[in-house]
Amino acid sequence: LADAMQAPLGQPVVVETVSGASGTIATGRVVHARPDGYTIGIGQWSSHVASPAIYPLDYDVVRDLQPISLLAASPLWMIGKEALPPKTMPELIAWMKAKPDPTTFANVGTGSAAHLCGLYFSQKTGVRLQYVPYRGAGPAMQDLIGGQIDLSCLEASSGLAYVQAGKFKAYAVMSEQRWPKSPDTPTMIESGIPGAVVNFWHGLWTTAGTPKDTVDKLDAAVVSALANPALRQRLDTIGQVIFPRDQQSPAALAAYQKAEIEKWWPLIKAAGIKAE
């Protein structure tokens, strides 16, 4: 995205990776920058929805940031080790309910999308899960391949090759429509679980108080970049679905984030999830 934004902006876009605390440190850098549009941040479901409900922050993730644009998204999906007997989501739920012991579930971080996906799934179906902590999606997928863990809920684009190779099973995608990269995998909604939508979506923000004409210029650069055929092909290759043109705006990102916060914060707080 940065490469494709350089031409419409007429200047380089330098990417700096700032890690730690599920994206909240990087987001804080944007919050506390000068409101001139020269510091922008890419964020997603974890950094701009879940983490602000879990971590003690010195900023408000809505009030102290200026949305620029929605970018692209990849759904999460429920995946299981190849040796699991069930072939479909309804069969999986029935099998889990019949088991005397909880089903092991890879969790890649407190309050992560995987964690919230598991909580939502168990809440809506009544199944029991035993959460097993992992340091990231990579180690969790390796243990799924090795058969050491039963289930997880991870970003679909990262596990597509393994599903296609038969290394583990995909039971359902957590999106409103089927994922174009795996059209034979049903949605969780089709499988009888309403509201089970967890999209790992991405957006672009800058500092609150940035002048409107500057925000509009940044948004126009994003729109131009997302229309670039080379970028569209690259995002499609890694399984990202670009949001429609009418959602590539500050207002659309603000509305989307607000709806996600209203959906997930009550669940996070009811579960008592806090950063440790």
C-alpha positions as CSV (number, residue, x, y, z in Angstrom):
1,L,0.0,0.0,0.0
2,A,2.8,2.4,0.9
3,D,4.5,1.9,-2.5
4,A,1.3,2.5,-4.4
5,M,0.5,5.6,-2.4
6,Q,3.8,7.3,-3.3
7,A,2.8,8.4,-6.8
8,P,-0.6,10.1,-5.9
9,L,1.1,11.8,-2.9
10,G,4.1,12.9,-4.8
11,Q,6.5,11.8,-2.1
12,P,7.9,8.7,-0.4
13,V,5.9,6.8,2.2
14,V,8.4,5.3,4.7
15,V,7.2,2.2,6.7
16,E,8.3,1.8,10.3
17,T,7.4,-1.4,12.1
18,V,6.5,-0.6,15.8
19,S,5.7,-3.8,17.7
20,G,4.4,-4.6,21.1
21,A,1.1,-4.8,23.1
22,S,-1.0,-6.0,20.2
23,G,-0.5,-2.9,18.2
24,T,-1.4,-0.4,20.9
25,I,2.2,1.0,21.1
26,A,2.2,1.7,17.4
27,T,-1.2,3.3,17.6
28,G,-0.1,5.4,20.5
29,R,2.7,6.8,18.3
30,V,0.0,8.0,15.8
31,V,-2.2,9.4,18.6
32,H,0.7,11.5,20.0
33,A,2.1,12.7,16.7
34,R,1.7,16.2,15.3
35,P,-1.7,16.5,13.6
36,D,-0.3,17.3,10.2
37,G,-0.9,14.0,8.3
38,Y,2.7,13.0,8.1
39,T,2.3,10.2,10.7
40,I,-0.3,7.6,9.6
41,G,-0.9,4.1,11.1
42,I,-2.3,0.9,9.7
43,G,-4.4,-1.0,12.1
44,Q,-6.8,-3.8,12.3
45,W,-9.4,-5.6,14.4
46,S,-6.9,-6.4,17.2
47,S,-5.2,-3.0,17.5
48,H,-8.3,-0.8,17.1
49,V,-11.1,-2.9,18.6
50,A,-10.0,-5.7,20.9
51,S,-6.8,-4.4,22.4
52,P,-8.3,-1.0,23.5
53,A,-10.8,-3.0,25.6
54,I,-8.0,-5.1,27.2
55,Y,-5.0,-2.8,27.7
56,P,-4.8,0.2,30.0
57,L,-4.1,3.0,27.4
58,D,-3.5,6.8,27.7
59,Y,-5.6,7.5,24.7
60,D,-9.1,6.9,23.4
61,V,-9.0,4.7,20.2
62,V,-12.0,6.6,18.7
63,R,-11.7,10.2,20.0
64,D,-7.9,10.5,19.6
65,L,-7.6,9.2,16.0
66,Q,-8.8,10.5,12.7
67,P,-10.0,7.7,10.3
68,I,-8.7,7.8,6.7
69,S,-10.0,4.7,4.9
70,L,-11.0,1.1,5.1
71,L,-8.5,-1.1,3.2
72,A,-9.0,-4.8,2.9
73,A,-10.0,-7.8,5.0
74,S,-9.5,-11.5,5.3
75,P,-11.9,-13.6,7.4
76,L,-11.1,-15.9,10.2
77,W,-12.0,-19.5,9.9
78,M,-12.5,-22.5,12.2
79,I,-9.9,-25.1,11.4
80,G,-9.2,-28.5,12.9
81,K,-6.6,-31.2,12.7
82,E,-7.0,-33.6,9.9
83,A,-7.6,-36.6,12.2
84,L,-10.8,-35.1,13.6
85,P,-13.8,-37.4,12.7
86,P,-16.4,-34.7,11.8
87,K,-16.5,-33.4,8.2
88,T,-18.9,-30.5,8.7
89,M,-19.5,-27.8,11.2
90,P,-22.9,-29.3,12.5
91,E,-21.1,-32.7,12.8
92,L,-18.2,-31.0,14.7
93,I,-20.6,-29.3,17.2
94,A,-22.4,-32.6,17.8
95,W,-19.1,-34.5,18.3
96,M,-17.8,-31.9,20.7
97,K,-21.0,-32.0,22.8
98,A,-20.8,-35.8,23.0
99,K,-17.2,-35.8,24.2
100,P,-16.7,-36.1,28.0
101,D,-13.7,-33.7,27.9
102,P,-13.3,-30.2,26.4
103,T,-11.9,-29.8,22.9
104,T,-8.4,-28.3,22.8
105,F,-8.3,-24.9,21.1
106,A,-5.2,-22.9,20.1
107,N,-5.3,-19.4,21.5
108,V,-2.7,-17.0,20.0
109,G,-3.0,-14.3,22.7
110,T,-5.3,-13.0,25.4
111,G,-8.1,-11.1,23.7
112,S,-6.9,-12.0,20.2
113,A,-9.2,-12.6,17.3
114,A,-8.7,-16.3,17.8
115,H,-9.6,-16.0,21.5
116,L,-12.8,-14.0,20.9
117,C,-13.8,-16.3,18.0
118,G,-13.5,-19.3,20.4
119,L,-15.5,-17.5,23.1
120,Y,-18.2,-16.5,20.7
121,F,-18.4,-20.0,19.2
122,S,-18.7,-21.7,22.6
123,Q,-21.2,-19.1,23.8
124,K,-23.5,-19.7,20.8
125,T,-23.2,-23.5,20.6
126,G,-22.7,-24.6,24.2
127,V,-19.5,-26.6,23.5
128,R,-16.6,-26.7,25.9
129,L,-13.1,-25.5,24.9
130,Q,-9.8,-25.9,26.6
131,Y,-7.7,-22.9,25.5
132,V,-4.0,-23.6,24.9
133,P,-1.8,-20.5,24.7
134,Y,0.5,-20.0,21.7
135,R,2.9,-17.2,20.8
136,G,1.5,-16.8,17.3
137,A,-0.5,-18.4,14.4
138,G,2.6,-20.1,13.0
139,P,3.3,-22.4,16.0
140,A,-0.5,-23.0,16.4
141,M,-0.8,-24.2,12.8
142,Q,2.3,-26.4,13.1
143,D,0.6,-28.2,16.1
144,L,-2.6,-28.5,14.1
145,I,-0.6,-30.2,11.3
146,G,1.1,-32.4,13.9
147,G,-2.2,-33.3,15.5
148,Q,-1.2,-31.9,19.0
149,I,-4.2,-29.5,19.1
150,D,-7.8,-30.0,17.9
151,L,-9.1,-26.6,16.8
152,S,-8.3,-23.0,16.3
153,C,-9.7,-19.9,14.6
154,L,-7.1,-18.1,12.6
155,E,-6.8,-15.7,9.7
156,A,-7.9,-17.6,6.6
157,S,-5.3,-16.2,4.3
158,S,-2.4,-17.6,6.5
159,G,-3.7,-21.2,6.4
160,L,-5.1,-21.5,2.9
161,A,-2.2,-23.4,1.5
162,Y,-2.3,-26.0,4.4
163,V,-6.0,-26.6,3.9
164,Q,-5.5,-27.0,0.1
165,A,-2.7,-29.5,0.8
166,G,-4.9,-31.5,3.2
167,K,-2.7,-30.7,6.3
168,F,-5.8,-29.6,8.4
169,K,-9.5,-29.1,7.9
170,A,-11.5,-25.9,7.4
171,Y,-15.0,-26.2,8.9
172,A,-16.4,-22.7,8.3
173,V,-15.4,-19.1,7.6
174,M,-16.3,-16.3,10.0
175,S,-17.6,-13.9,7.3
176,E,-21.0,-12.9,5.9
177,Q,-20.4,-14.4,2.5
178,R,-18.2,-17.3,1.5
179,W,-14.5,-16.4,1.0
180,P,-13.6,-16.3,-2.7
181,K,-10.3,-18.1,-2.1
182,S,-12.1,-21.1,-0.6
183,P,-15.6,-21.1,-2.1
184,D,-16.5,-24.6,-0.9
185,T,-16.0,-23.7,2.7
186,P,-19.4,-22.6,4.2
187,T,-19.8,-19.6,6.4
188,M,-20.5,-20.0,10.1
189,I,-23.9,-18.4,9.5
190,E,-24.7,-21.0,6.9
191,S,-23.8,-23.6,9.5
192,G,-26.5,-22.3,11.9
193,I,-24.6,-19.8,14.1
194,P,-26.0,-16.3,13.5
195,G,-23.8,-13.3,13.9
196,A,-20.6,-15.3,13.8
197,V,-18.6,-12.8,11.7
198,V,-15.0,-12.1,12.6
199,N,-13.2,-10.3,9.8
200,F,-9.5,-9.5,10.2
201,W,-10.0,-6.1,8.5
202,H,-7.5,-3.3,8.1
203,G,-7.8,0.5,8.1
204,L,-5.6,3.6,8.0
205,W,-5.7,6.3,10.6
206,T,-3.9,9.6,11.4
207,T,-3.8,11.9,14.4
208,A,-7.0,13.6,15.6
209,G,-7.1,17.3,14.7
210,T,-5.5,16.8,11.3
211,P,-7.0,19.3,8.8
212,K,-9.8,17.9,6.6
213,D,-8.0,18.8,3.4
214,T,-5.0,16.8,4.5
215,V,-7.2,13.8,5.4
216,D,-9.0,14.0,2.1
217,K,-5.6,14.0,0.3
218,L,-4.5,10.9,2.2
219,D,-7.8,9.2,1.5
220,A,-7.5,10.1,-2.2
221,A,-4.1,8.5,-2.3
222,V,-5.5,5.3,-0.7
223,V,-8.3,5.2,-3.2
224,S,-5.8,5.6,-6.1
225,A,-3.6,2.9,-4.6
226,L,-6.4,0.4,-4.1
227,A,-7.4,0.9,-7.8
228,N,-3.9,0.0,-8.9
229,P,-4.1,-3.3,-10.8
230,A,-0.7,-4.5,-9.5
231,L,-1.7,-3.8,-5.8
232,R,-5.1,-5.4,-6.3
233,Q,-3.4,-8.5,-7.7
234,R,-1.0,-8.7,-4.9
235,L,-3.7,-8.4,-2.2
236,D,-5.8,-11.0,-4.0
237,T,-2.9,-13.4,-4.1
238,I,-2.5,-13.3,-0.3
239,G,-6.3,-13.7,0.2
240,Q,-7.2,-10.1,1.1
241,V,-10.6,-8.8,-0.1
242,I,-10.5,-5.0,-0.9
243,F,-13.5,-3.1,0.5
244,P,-15.8,-1.5,-2.1
245,R,-15.0,2.0,-3.4
246,D,-17.9,3.6,-1.4
247,Q,-16.3,2.2,1.9
248,Q,-12.9,3.6,1.2
249,S,-13.6,6.8,3.2
250,P,-13.1,8.3,6.7
251,A,-16.8,8.1,7.4
252,A,-17.0,4.4,6.4
253,L,-14.0,3.4,8.5
254,A,-15.4,5.4,11.5
255,A,-18.8,3.6,11.2
256,Y,-17.3,0.2,10.7
257,Q,-15.0,0.5,13.7
258,K,-17.9,1.8,15.9
259,A,-20.0,-1.2,15.0
260,E,-17.2,-3.6,15.7
261,I,-16.6,-2.0,19.1
262,E,-20.3,-2.2,20.0
263,K,-20.3,-5.9,19.1
264,W,-17.1,-7.0,20.8
265,W,-16.5,-4.9,23.8
266,P,-19.4,-6.3,25.8
267,L,-18.2,-9.8,25.1
268,I,-14.6,-8.9,26.2
269,K,-15.8,-7.2,29.4
270,A,-18.3,-10.0,30.3
271,A,-15.5,-12.5,29.9
272,G,-13.2,-10.4,32.2
273,I,-10.4,-10.4,29.6
274,K,-7.4,-8.2,30.7
275,A,-3.8,-7.9,29.6
276,E,-1.4,-9.7,31.9
